[in-house]
Amino acid sequence: MDLIFIEKPILSLLVLVPALVLHAVAYILRNHKFGKIVEIINVAFHSASIFVLWIMGGGFEDALVFVLFSSVLALLRHRPAPEKKGGENK
């Protein structure tokens, strides 16, 4: 049982690369008024991508790999800012 991303590498270019780009754009525009629109487009893209995965012959494992890839990117995007080391709060 191989993943569909291994059997059809062009699918990974059509699914994983745009997801990476959308997450990067959402990170860049996180404080801009278009940030919410990019987030909605990102959710719609993920829904369409999972549908395409299943249409192309993928299974639950392929969808899980895609969702895990996307969730790692989202967690990296929303990680907390590093704390400042130093003196007391004044």
C-alpha positions in Angstrom: 0.0 0.0 0.0 1.7 3.1 -1.3 0.6 6.6 -0.8 -0.9 8.3 -3.8 1.8 11.0 -3.5 4.4 8.3 -4.3 2.4 6.7 -7.1 1.4 10.0 -8.7 4.1 12.6 -7.9 2.4 15.2 -10.1 -0.5 15.2 -7.6 1.9 16.3 -4.8 2.8 19.3 -6.9 -0.9 20.1 -7.4 -1.8 19.6 -3.7 1.2 20.1 -1.4 2.9 23.0 -3.1 -0.3 25.3 -3.3 -1.0 24.4 0.3 2.5 25.5 1.2 2.1 28.7 -0.7 -1.3 29.5 0.8 0.1 29.0 4.3 3.0 31.3 3.5 0.7 34.0 2.1 -1.5 33.7 5.2 1.5 34.1 7.4 2.6 37.2 5.5 -0.9 38.8 5.6 -1.8 37.7 9.2 -2.2 41.3 10.3 -3.6 42.7 7.1 -7.3 43.1 6.2 -6.9 40.4 3.5 -5.7 37.9 6.0 -9.2 36.6 6.7 -9.9 36.2 3.0 -6.7 34.2 2.5 -7.7 32.0 5.5 -11.1 31.3 3.9 -9.5 30.5 0.5 -7.1 28.2 2.4 -9.9 26.3 4.0 -11.7 26.0 0.6 -8.5 24.8 -1.0 -8.0 22.1 1.6 -11.5 20.8 1.2 -11.1 20.7 -2.6 -7.7 19.0 -2.2 -9.1 16.2 0.0 -11.8 15.7 -2.6 -9.3 15.5 -5.4 -7.2 13.0 -3.4 -10.2 10.7 -3.1 -11.2 11.1 -6.7 -7.6 10.3 -7.9 -7.8 7.0 -5.9 -6.3 8.0 -2.6 -7.6 6.7 0.7 -7.9 7.9 4.3 -4.1 7.5 4.7 -3.4 10.0 1.9 -5.9 12.5 3.4 -4.3 12.1 6.8 -0.8 12.7 5.4 -2.1 15.9 3.7 -3.9 17.1 6.9 -0.9 16.4 9.0 1.4 18.3 6.6 -1.0 21.2 6.7 -1.4 21.2 10.4 2.4 21.3 10.9 2.5 24.3 8.7 -0.4 26.0 10.6 1.3 25.2 14.0 4.5 26.8 12.8 2.6 29.8 11.6 0.9 30.3 15.0 3.8 29.6 17.3 4.1 32.0 20.2 6.7 34.8 20.0 9.9 34.1 22.0 10.0 35.7 25.4 12.4 38.5 26.1 15.1 37.6 28.5 16.3 40.2 30.9 15.1 42.4 33.6 11.8 42.7 35.5 8.6 44.0 34.1 8.4 47.7 34.7 
